[in-house]
Amino acid sequence: MANVGAVISSIRNIMRQDRGISGDAQRLEQLGWMLFLKIMDDKDQELEVIKDNYVSVIPEKFQWRNWATNTEGITGDELINFIDSNELANKGLFLSLREIKSTTNPKRAMIVKEVFDGTNNYMKSGYEMRKVINKLNEIDFTKSEDKHVFGNIYESILQELRDAGNKGEYYTPRAVTQLMTMMTDPKLGDKVLDPAAGTGGFLSAAIDHVRDNYVKTVDDEALLQNSITGWELKPVAYVLGLTNLILHEIDVPDYHYIDSLKKEYNSIGKKDQVDVILANPPFGASIADGVETNFPSTYRCKESADLFIILMLQLLKQNGRCAIVLPDSSITGDGVKARIREKWLTECNLHTIIRLPQSTFFPATVATNLLFFEKGKPTNEIWYYKHELPLGQKSYSKRKVIQFEEFKPIVEWWHERKESDKAWKINFKDLKNFDLDIKNPNEIAVQYESSDKLYGLYDNANSIADSLITEIVNEVFVEPSDILENIISQHKGLLKNQDSIKLLKNAIFKEAIHGKLTSEWRKQNINIEPASTLLKKIKAEKKKLIEQKKIKKEKNLALILKEEIPCELPDSWIACKFIQIVHYRKGKKPNSLVNKKDDKYSIPYIDIAAFEKGIISNYTNDNKAVFCTKENILIVWDGARIGLVGKNISGAVGSTLAKIEVIGCNVDYIYLLLQSNFLFFNKNQKQAGLPHMNGDLLDNLVIFLPPKEEQQAIVEKVDLLMNKCQKLIQEIETLDKHGKTLMKAMFNVTFDTKTEIV
C-alpha cells in the first residue's frame, strides 16, 4: 500500500517546479481536478463490474485508465496538448469534458461538466505533469486502506486551502461537524442540505451518521444516496467537496456549483424544502453586486451570514432541524440584524447556543457560536453552553486543533440539561432587541465582601490538588529523585498543568509494566505460580488449538536476547514475544459493492482516520452486534500503522481489523499494555508504541509477562491511579476558575473597575 501522505508531499514538491503554478491556491486547484478524474475512473470501473451495461460518461479517450496509468505514457508537449488543445478536430481533455453530454446518465455527465467548467490546467510542463500523474497512480482508491488513509490527507489539503488565503471559509474542524451532526441527528429519509457546502465536511459527516445508525439494507443505502445535497460557489472547494462525496460512496452526488444566495427566494416552495440543514455559511465575505435584492426588502444587507439565515429559514420544512455556525456579529446588533433575528426567533425554536473559544477556527480569531433550532414553533427559552479550551491550553492552533473528545461534557449535558458555571438558559421574554449575546448569569458575582469566600474556595481546591499529587507520586515512585522530592515538597505548582499530568500518567504505565507498582503486592503473595509456568500452559493450549485446526501454526520466533530486555524484571516475571500469548483472527478487506453491515462480515471495519494517539473511540452503536467479548481486543491497521480499538465493542466501516484473542492471560492487562508507549522494544532497544507499528513488528516485539494473579493486581492499581489523575485534572480546572475569579475581585476592588478575565 502506498504511503499516501508521502505521495501528496511529493506531488506538492513536483508542482513547485512547474512555472505555470503560482502559489498554493493554483496548486490545490490543479490537484483537485486530477484527483477527481482519477477517483471517478476508479468508481466507474467498480460500477462496470456490478451494473449490467454500465458505460462511463467520460469518453474512452479521456478515461484515466487509458491515458494516465501507463508510467511510460504520453508526456512533454504531447501531454499538454492532450489536456489543453482547443482545436475542433483534436479537442483536448478540458474542452471535451466541458462539452460532455450523456443520454443514459445525464446527472453524472453534468457533474463532470461542472467540474471542468470551473477549473483550469495551470501546469505548463508535460514532463512535470507526467511525474504528478505517476505519483497519483500509486494510490488505489478501490482499496479501503488507501481510501480511508486518504481521509487524513484530504483534511490536510483542506487546511492548506484555509492557509492559502481563503479566510477559513472552506474549513470547519472535523470535531465541530461531528458534534453538530450528532446533535441534529439526520435520519434515514431526511433530506439533508448544506447551502454553503465548501469541501463537503458536513455532508460527509451526515452520510457517516446515517450509515452508522440507520442504514440496514441495500434499499436503505439507495434512499441515503438520494438524500444528500450541497451547493458551493468556489471552484476549488466545489471540486474537492464533490470528490469527498464520491469517496464517501455517493455514486452520483447531488452537489452543485452555484451561488446559493442567487437562488430565487420567492420561488422556493415545499418541493424545494429539506428536513435538515447543516452549515457554516461564510461570514465577513463579499457578496455579488445586487444579490441582496433577491431577498425581502426588510432583510436586505451586505453580510453574507445574515442573508444565509433568511435563506435557510425559507429552505427548511415545517419541523425541519438546523445547526449552523455563526459569529457574534450575527447574534447581536441593531437594524436589519435585529429584524432578521426577530423573524428567526418567532418562526423557529432556537433551543441551544454553544459558545466557542475565539481560536476554534484558527487562524481566524473570531468569536463563533453553534446554533441549533427547529422550524415551526416560536422560541420559548434558549439554553447556552460555554465550551472552554482544554486545561493548560491558551488557544487552538495549527498543531492543536479542537478534538471531538473535548465535547464529551456537552454530549452528556445535552439530554439532561442543568444550569452550571458553563450552562445557563434565558427566557425569550427577557431578550432585549432580540440580542442573543448573553453572558452566563451563573458565574460567581465578584464583590469585595465575597473575596474571603473566594479565597477559601481557591485555597480548598489548592489543598485537594496538593494532596492528590502527593498520593499519586508516593504510590507511583518507590524511590523518587531528589529533584522530584523537592518539587513535591515545595513546588507542587509545577505539576498543576496538563503536560505534567500527562507525564504522571506515562509514569504510571511505565512503572506498572516494569513491575514496580506491585512490589508490595508480591511481598504479600510469595507462593503464586510464576509467569514461566503460565507461559508453558499457554503454549500447550495453543498447540491443542493448532491440532484441532482452530488456529494456524505460527512461524518460528527468534530467541529473545538479553540486550532486548532493557530493565531488570521481578523474579516471578518473564519476557516473551507478544504473539506467544495471543492469536489473531484477521478481518477480510471490505467489499465496497456489498452491504458492509451484512452478517457475513464476522469482523467489522473502522476508519483508521479516527486515530488519536493510537487509540480509536467514539464509534460504537447499540444497533450493531458486539464483535468482541470480554476475552478479546480489537485492533485496526492500514499496513503501516496499528490502532487499538477496544474490548466489548461494536463494529464500524473502515480499514482492516483483527480480533486479538487473549490466551491464558488477563485481557485487561493486555489491553493496558497496548495503551502504553513503554510496552514494546525492538531489536535495537528502541521504544515503539501505537500507532507507529505494523503487524510484523507487533508479533516480534518483547513484552513483560507477570503471573496471572499479579496481572489483575496491576490493572486494579492502574485504574485507581488513573481515577486519581482524573480527579486531579478536575481540581486543577476548579482551581484555575477560582483563581481567575479571585483575581477579578482584587482588580475590581483595587481599581474600582469591572475587569474581564479570559
Sequence and secondary structure as in RCSB ss.txt:
>XXXX:A:sequence
MANVGAVISSIRNIMRQDRGISGDAQRLEQLGWMLFLKIMDDKDQELEVIKDNYVSVIPEKFQWRNWATNTEGIT
GDELINFIDSNELANKGLFLSLREIKSTTNPKRAMIVKEVFDGTNNYMKSGYEMRKVINKLNEIDFTKSEDKHVF
GNIYESILQELRDAGNKGEYYTPRAVTQLMTMMTDPKLGDKVLDPAAGTGGFLSAAIDHVRDNYVKTVDDEALLQ
NSITGWELKPVAYVLGLTNLILHEIDVPDYHYIDSLKKEYNSIGKKDQVDVILANPPFGASIADGVETNFPSTYR
CKESADLFIILMLQLLKQNGRCAIVLPDSSITGDGVKARIREKWLTECNLHTIIRLPQSTFFPATVATNLLFFEK
GKPTNEIWYYKHELPLGQKSYSKRKVIQFEEFKPIVEWWHERKESDKAWKINFKDLKNFDLDIKNPNEIAVQYES
SDKLYGLYDNANSIADSLITEIVNEVFVEPSDILENIISQHKGLLKNQDSIKLLKNAIFKEAIHGKLTSEWRKQN
INIEPASTLLKKIKAEKKKLIEQKKIKKEKNLALILKEEIPCELPDSWIACKFIQIVHYRKGKKPNSLVNKKDDK
YSIPYIDIAAFEKGIISNYTNDNKAVFCTKENILIVWDGARIGLVGKNISGAVGSTLAKIEVIGCNVDYIYLLLQ
SNFLFFNKNQKQAGLPHMNGDLLDNLVIFLPPKEEQQAIVEKVDLLMNKCQKLIQEIETLDKHGKTLMKAMFNVT
FDTKTEIV
>XXXX:A:secstr
   HHHHHHHHHHHHTT TT  SHHHHHHHHHHHHHHHHHHHHHHHHHHHSTT   SS GGGSHHHHTS TTSS 
HHHHHHHHH EETTEE HHHHHHT   SS HHHHHHHHHHHHS       HHHHHHHHHHHTT  TTSHHHHHHH
HHHHHHHHHHHHHTTSTTSS   HHHHHHHHHHH   TT  EEETT TTSHHHHHHHHHHHHHT  SHHHHHHHH
TSEEEEE SHHHHHHHHHHHHHTT SS EEEE  GGGS GGG  GGG EEEEEE    S    TTGGGGS GGG 
 S HHHHHHHHHHHHEEEEEEEEEEEEGGGTS STHHHHHHHHHHHHEEEEEEEE  GGGGTT    EEEEEEEE
TS   EEEEEE    TT     SSS   GGGGHHHHHHHTS    SSEEEEEGGG STT      TTS    GGG
HHHHHHHHHHHHHHHHHHHHHHHHHH SS  HHHHHHHHH GGGGSSHHHHHHHHHHHHHHHHTT TTHHHHHH 
TTS  HHHHHHHHHHHHHHHHHTTSS          GGG  S   TT EEEEGGGGEEEEE     TTS TT TT
 SS BB GGG BTTB  S   TTS B   TTEEEEEE SS EEEEESS B BSSB EEEEEE SS HHHHHHHHH
 TTS B TT  B  TTS  HHHHHH EEEE  HHHHHHHHHHHHHHHHHHHHHHHHHHHHHHHHHHHHHHHHHHH
HSS     
